[in-house]
Amino acid sequence: MKLIVTGGAGFIGSAFVRMLLSRSDAPSVTVLDKLTYAGNLENLEPVAKMPGFGFVRGDIADLDAVNQLVASVQPDAIVHFAAESHVDRSIESPGAFFDTNLRGTFTLLEAARRHKVPRFVHVSTDEVYGSIDEPHDADEEYPLHTSSPYSASKAGSDLLVKSYFHTFQVPALITRASNNYGPYQFPEKLIPLMISNALEGKELPIYGDGMQIRDWLYVDDHCRGIEAVLRKGREGEIYNIGGNCSLPNREVVDRIIAQTGASRDQIKYVKDRPGHDRRYALTTEKLMRETGWEPQMDFDRGLAETVNWYRNNRAWIDRVRSGEYQRFYDQNYAGRGVAS
């Protein structure tokens, strides 16, 4: 099998590439990545010298470059991770999210259609369902209700993928995953931010009252779910991928404090972000029933492995925290003031 993996230098994409190339029957994998702030070639160092690995630096919204790559590789599948993915950044600069998440997805679909790529897996998010009141969980037919430019751009790209399946018969599938965590995650999302700050004795900024509920999915479980959809999923279908572990953010931070030896005095409640969804929840019954996949990583064990990785890779954290990252951090946390 020959694959093109977009966004393969990012957190989830690189985990997927490392998983595939670690096997004796590894496919050929060509990564296409723009290497923005969240794309890091260090994430691919463990597989960079393997014979089936290739890397192309490029923008998924560049139609000519994408067409040339697809024509050259002639892949059996495109697995599309590349996206602007952080809600806070979408509030600050929404334009980039629509350029990448909508136009970039359109460009890839056009290339897949032109070159008759046999399989197209679009990696999306549970945030397209919006905030869900208890006791309900979203299945794949749940209405879309977006709250941020990020989730709106992902919902739009999902609909675009569906349209290419129905109109042009592009053999596409969509996955929607809950919140991921694990090694190599850029330290702006909740878990890696709290871990890195806890290890350094810094403040632990929590939005609002910290009672926003998220379902937590270990990144390797997510990657196995994507592979299950790639190999066994039905064309034109959507598959939720969740960790079956719903926790309020405040409890997640408490568990990080317990595992890092930090102090609860480091917690700082800051003003909530605009449009912050209260609860995400989804059911993975369809994926489990049709492919046999199920999450394997217990949250506390996965969190311990993640904490140990960040503890042992402090140099990686220092390198990815550029001046641009510090500006963003100051604006979204230090500059917000204390929550009421």
C-alpha positions, 0 to 999 in steps of 0.5 A: 500500500502507498499512502499520502498523509497530509499533516504528517509532521503534526501531533496526530499525523506523526503518531499515525506515520510512526505507527504504520512504519514501525511494522514489518509489513509497513506501507510506503508513506509520503508525508505532505506538510507545510511545517507551520508552528504545529508541524515538527520534523522532529516528530518524524525522526524515529522513522525518517530513515526507513525505506518506505518514508518520504517527506514533501514540504508543501501547502495542501491549498496549492493545487498544482503542488498537490496534483503533481504529488498525487500524480507522482506517488499514485497513492492507494489512499490519502489520509488527510490530517492537515488542519488548523486545529486550535480553537483559540487561534481560530478566534484570534485569526479565523482566516487561516482556518478557512484557507487550510481547512476548507480550501485545502480539503477542496484541493485534495478532493479535486486531486483525488477525483482527477487521479482516481485515488482509491480511498480518501480518509478525512480526519475531523473532530467531535467539535462539529457537534457542538455542546451536548447536554447530558445525558445525550451522546452524539452519534454520526447522524447527530446535527452539526452545531458549531461554536467557533471558526475552527469547528465551523471550518471543520464542519464545512470540510466534512460537508465538502467531503460528503458532497464529493462522495455523492456527486463525484463518487470520490471514495471518501470516509470521515472520522470524528474524534474526541480530544486527543492527548499523548507524546509530541503534542504542541503545548497549547492544548490543555494536557500538554500545556498543563504538564509542561507548566507543572514540570516548570513550576509555572501557573496552570491557567484554567478557563472559567470554572474548569467544569467543561467536560471532554472525552479523552482519547489517547493518540495511539488509540485514535490512530488505530481507529483511523487505520480501522476506517481506512481498511474496513470502513464503508465509503461515504460513511462517518465514524466517531472515534472516542476514548470513553473517558469523559472528565471535566477539565478541572479534574484533568488538571488535578490528575496532572498535579498528582502525577507531576508533583506540582501544587494546586497553588499553581492553578489560576482560573482565567476569564473563559474564552468566547463561545466555549462549549460546555460538554462534548460527548460522542458514541463510538458504537458504529466503529466498534461494531463495523471494524472491531476497534476499541480504545485500549489505553486507560486514561491514568496510564496514558496520562502517566506515559505522557507526563514521563515523555514530557519530563524526558523531552524538555529540550523538545518543549524548549525548541517548539516554544518559539517567540510566536508561541510565547506571544500567543500564550501571553495573549490567551492566558496571561492577558485574560485576567482572573475568572469571576 
